[in-house]
Amino acid sequence: MLNIESQLKIFDSISLLEMDAVRLMDRVDTKFAISIDELPNLLEKLKDLYSIVDIDGLRMSTYESMYFDDEKFSFFNAHHNGREERFKVRIRNYVESGLFFLEVKHRKKGRVIKKRMRLGGFEKVLSPESEEFVTEIVKETGPLHASMMNRYRRITLVDLIRKERLTIDIELSFSWEDKRQEYHRLVILELKQKRFDRHGQFNQIMRSMGKRPYRLSKYCIGSLSIYKGKLKHNMFKEKMLKIEKIT
């Protein structure tokens, strides 16, 4: 990763406070998957379009997330079945800053609304306050249990004029109990916009590289990796084959 860390110096930087102007808690997400070998060329194409978030000299941040589901894996199955309305529940640790948030992502009619509350740390069993926070958003759900951890490093690029963010996730790993799966050659790109703009500069760059949107979340990739053979996966076969080809 030394070469990529060095390459990040070509970007103009902004602070975390400046990025707050593009929080996008209600947004449209567009994902892409590429190989780590393709990332240096892409960063070169992006350097004049985006600024990079710099936190005390760090231009890559480490994220850890603990995901929750019920005993029927209802959240995962809603993704697999392509339900228009679906949820993700997780506790995220922003490692370098030591901050923990319980986050609920609600996808409906193509938009993603994220709500969160501050926590003191991971909760393998949700506290009454955390349960109340989740059920006020999700409404109908059975008892939730922690089902998976993931960890990765994130580069965050921001266009303050177009009000969009581009996150670049590398060094992905997923684990639970004695199971672990690493995807160190995989890069997940996620463009976050107030409204989808197919003619935007980033989308044009991806088209020029022969890349099409990849509609599979890190949560689903990890769930399929950790619970291999235990979850429905027919609708994800082609997408997981693409992951295997990249890695």
Secondary structure, 3 states (H helix, E strand, C coil): CHHHHHHHHHCCEECHHHHHHHCCCEEEEEEEEEEHHHHHHHHHHHCCCCEEECECCECCEEEEEEEEECCCCHHHHHHHCCCCCEEEEEEEEEHHHCEEEEEEEEEECCEEEEEEEEECCCCCCCCHHHHHHHHHHHCCCCCCEEEEEEEEEEEEEEECCCCEEEEEEEEEEEEECCEEEEECCEEEEEEEECCCCCCCHHHHHHHHCCCCCCCCCHHHHHHHHHCCCCCCCHHHHHHHHHHHHHC
